[in-house]
Amino acid sequence: MNFHIIIPAHNEEDYISKTMESLVKQTLQPKHVVVVNDHSSDHTQTIVEDYSSKYDWISIINSKSSDKHLPGSKIINAFNKGLAFLDDDYDIICKFDADLIFPENYLKKLADHFHSNKQLGMASGFCYIEKNGGWILENLTNKDHIRGALKAYRKDCFTQIGELKPSMGWDTVDELLAKYHGWDILTDESLHVKHLKPTGQSYNKASKHLQGEAMYKMRYGFWITLISAIKLASKKGSFKLFRDYMTGYFKAKSQKVDFLVSKNEGIFIRDLRWKGIKSKFS
């Protein structure tokens, strides 16, 4: 099974060698890995070039963009440049972060899952972060959600969902659209991926408003947005974040920001979300 892996990277010199080393050591090696050096000002490019000189299946391309951390748009624009660089001779396309350490059997286990279920559209393991000398689950989302840091898509699923949206919320809307088109989603709890840089540590206030904007753009509506904002803020232990999320939602609504999904997709998404909410109380 052919894996193509795209890794957007912005100033990742402290982490990316560990990510590359863990991919080099995979029992099932990818067909191609391309690192998109996204306007880095550190030694990210030099580190990756060292790997590309040793392995002909590793490439690096350079991209110029803003120095600002813009969740969603910046990383997906970089991903799309990597996608354009690759050919389409693949079975699985992956978007990985540049601060991960994968277990050696990671790609082999994913391949086994995709082989055994032809309707499996997306699959992943779980992110773990270091705390007090140990590694614990980075518990920011439900366990059935595939984190944006380690996405893997079957080619047909990736094509059917319309590829990835350059917006915060891309890593939720992709799963919702996959389910809309009848694909299965799988998370394998046995696959522990070390996440070296915890999610959101470089987000600023404007970025946090984008989370609420994303909920609007996914056509959640007020009540699902309210419940989702409360849940997410409580997981992160900050009431201030709840205010940021709701501010972003109302700001997007007042400005009539373009939606990420169609009306019919929005109806499906709201029904799916309500079923999930109701199941917690049944």
C-alpha positions in Angstrom: 0.0 0.0 0.0 1.6 3.3 -1.2 1.7 6.1 1.4 2.4 9.7 0.4 3.1 11.9 3.4 3.1 15.8 3.4 4.6 17.6 6.3 4.1 21.4 6.6 6.9 22.8 8.7 7.5 26.3 10.0 10.5 26.8 12.3 10.6 23.2 13.5 14.4 22.7 14.0 13.9 21.5 17.6 11.6 18.6 16.5 11.7 17.7 12.9 14.7 15.5 13.0 12.9 13.2 15.4 9.9 13.1 13.2 12.0 12.2 10.1 13.9 9.6 12.0 10.7 7.9 13.1 9.5 7.8 9.5 12.8 6.4 8.3 12.5 3.6 10.8 9.0 2.5 9.7 8.6 -1.2 9.1 6.4 -0.1 6.1 8.2 2.8 4.5 6.2 5.5 2.7 6.5 5.8 -1.1 7.2 9.5 -0.7 7.6 12.1 2.0 7.6 15.8 1.1 8.4 18.4 3.7 7.0 21.9 2.9 9.4 24.3 4.5 6.9 27.1 5.1 8.9 30.4 5.5 11.2 29.1 8.2 13.9 31.3 9.6 15.8 28.6 11.5 17.6 25.4 10.4 14.5 23.4 9.4 15.6 23.4 5.7 19.1 22.2 6.5 17.9 19.4 8.7 15.5 18.1 6.1 18.0 18.5 3.2 20.3 16.2 5.1 17.6 13.5 5.1 16.7 14.1 1.5 20.3 13.6 0.5 20.3 10.1 2.2 16.8 8.9 1.1 15.5 9.4 -2.4 11.9 9.1 -1.2 12.3 12.3 0.9 11.9 15.7 -0.7 11.8 19.3 0.5 10.1 22.3 -1.2 10.2 25.8 0.0 7.1 28.1 0.4 6.8 31.7 1.4 4.0 32.8 3.7 3.2 35.0 6.7 5.2 34.6 9.9 2.0 34.8 11.8 0.5 31.6 13.2 -2.8 31.2 11.5 -4.4 27.9 12.4 -6.0 26.2 9.4 -5.2 28.5 6.4 -1.4 28.6 6.7 -0.9 24.9 7.3 -3.4 23.8 4.6 -2.0 26.2 2.0 1.4 24.6 2.7 -0.1 21.1 2.5 -1.6 21.9 -0.9 1.8 23.0 -2.2 3.1 19.6 -1.2 0.1 17.9 -2.8 0.8 19.7 -6.1 4.4 18.5 -5.9 3.5 14.8 -5.6 2.1 12.5 -8.3 -1.2 10.8 -7.8 0.1 7.3 -7.6 -0.8 6.6 -4.0 -3.3 4.7 -2.0 -3.1 6.7 1.3 -2.3 10.5 1.6 -1.2 11.7 5.0 -0.9 15.2 6.5 1.5 14.9 9.5 2.9 17.6 11.8 6.6 18.2 12.0 6.8 17.5 15.8 5.7 13.9 16.1 7.5 10.7 16.9 5.7 7.7 15.4 6.0 4.1 16.6 7.9 1.9 14.1 4.8 0.0 13.1 2.6 3.0 12.6 2.2 2.9 8.8 2.0 -0.9 8.8 -0.9 -0.9 11.3 -2.7 1.8 9.3 -2.2 -0.2 6.1 -3.7 -3.3 7.8 -6.8 -1.3 8.8 -7.3 0.1 5.3 -6.8 -3.4 3.8 -9.3 -5.0 6.2 -12.1 -2.4 5.6 -12.6 -1.2 2.1 -15.0 1.5 3.4 -12.5 2.9 5.8 -11.8 6.5 4.7 -9.6 7.9 7.5 -7.5 6.4 10.2 -5.0 7.4 12.9 -3.4 6.6 16.3 -3.5 8.9 19.3 -1.3 11.9 20.3 0.5 11.7 23.6 2.3 14.6 25.4 5.0 14.6 28.0 4.0 15.5 31.5 5.9 15.0 34.7 8.4 12.7 33.1 5.8 10.5 31.5 3.6 10.4 28.3 -0.1 11.0 28.7 -3.0 11.2 26.2 -3.4 14.7 24.8 -7.1 14.7 25.7 -8.5 17.7 23.8 -11.1 15.9 21.7 -13.3 12.8 21.7 -11.4 9.5 21.1 -13.2 8.9 17.8 -11.8 12.2 16.3 -8.6 12.1 14.3 -6.4 14.9 15.3 -5.2 17.4 12.7 -1.6 16.5 13.5 -1.8 13.0 12.1 -4.4 12.6 9.3 -4.4 9.6 6.9 -6.9 9.4 4.1 -7.8 6.7 1.6 -7.4 8.3 -1.9 -11.1 7.9 -2.9 -12.2 9.5 0.4 -9.8 12.4 0.1 -11.0 13.1 -3.4 -14.7 12.8 -2.5 -14.6 15.2 0.5 -13.1 17.9 -1.8 -9.6 17.7 -0.3 -8.8 20.0 2.7 -10.3 23.4 3.5 -7.8 26.2 4.2 -9.6 27.3 7.4 -9.6 26.6 11.1 -11.9 23.6 11.5 -10.5 21.8 8.5 -9.7 18.8 10.7 -13.3 18.5 11.8 -15.1 19.2 8.6 -13.1 16.6 6.7 -14.4 13.9 9.0 -17.9 15.2 8.9 -17.8 15.2 5.1 -16.3 11.7 5.0 -19.2 10.5 7.1 -21.7 12.4 4.9 -20.3 10.4 1.9 -20.6 7.1 3.9 -17.0 6.5 4.8 -15.9 5.0 8.1 -13.4 6.6 10.5 -11.1 4.7 12.8 -8.8 5.6 15.7 -6.4 2.9 17.0 -5.7 3.3 20.7 -2.7 1.0 20.4 -0.8 3.5 18.3 0.8 6.0 20.6 2.3 9.0 18.8 4.5 11.3 20.8 3.4 15.0 20.2 6.4 17.1 21.1 4.8 20.5 21.0 1.3 20.6 22.6 -1.5 21.9 20.4 -2.4 25.6 20.6 0.6 26.7 22.6 1.4 29.4 20.0 -2.2 30.5 19.4 -3.0 34.1 19.9 -6.4 35.7 20.7 -7.3 36.2 17.1 -6.6 32.5 16.5 -8.9 31.6 19.3 -11.7 33.6 17.7 -11.2 31.5 14.6 -12.4 28.4 16.5 -15.9 30.0 16.9 -15.8 31.2 13.4 -15.1 27.6 12.2 -18.2 26.4 14.1 -20.3 29.0 12.2 -18.7 28.0 8.9 -19.5 24.4 9.5 -23.2 25.4 10.0 -23.4 24.2 13.6 -26.0 26.8 14.5 -26.2 28.6 17.9 -27.0 25.8 20.2 -24.5 23.2 18.9 -21.9 26.0 18.9 -22.7 26.9 22.5 -22.5 23.3 23.7 -19.3 22.7 21.7 -17.7 25.9 23.0 -18.5 25.0 26.6 -17.1 21.5 26.1 -13.9 22.6 24.4 -13.2 25.4 26.9 -13.8 23.1 29.8 -11.3 20.6 28.4 -8.7 23.4 28.2 -9.7 24.7 31.6 -10.5 28.2 30.6 -13.8 30.1 30.7 -12.0 32.9 28.8 -11.7 30.6 25.8 -15.4 30.0 25.9 -15.9 33.8 25.5 -13.4 33.8 22.7 -15.2 31.0 20.8 -18.6 32.6 21.1 -17.2 36.0 20.1 -15.7 34.4 17.0 -19.1 32.7 16.2 -21.1 35.9 16.4 -18.5 37.9 14.6 -18.6 35.5 11.7 -22.4 35.5 11.7 -22.6 39.3 11.6 -20.1 39.4 8.8 -21.9 36.6 6.9 -18.6 34.7 6.4 -18.7 32.1 3.7 -19.7 28.6 4.8 -17.4 25.6 4.4 -20.2 23.2 3.6 -23.4 23.2 1.6 -26.9 23.4 3.1 -27.5 19.7 2.7 -24.1 18.9 4.3 -25.0 21.4 7.1 -28.2 19.5 7.8 -26.4 16.2 8.0 -23.7 17.7 10.2 -26.2 19.2 12.7 -28.2 15.9 12.8 -24.9 14.0 13.5 -23.9 16.4 16.2 -27.3 16.3 17.9 -27.2 12.5 17.8 -23.7 12.6 19.5 -24.9 15.0 22.1 -28.1 13.0 22.9 -26.1 9.8 23.1 -24.1 11.2 26.1 -27.4 11.4 28.1 -28.9 8.1 27.1 
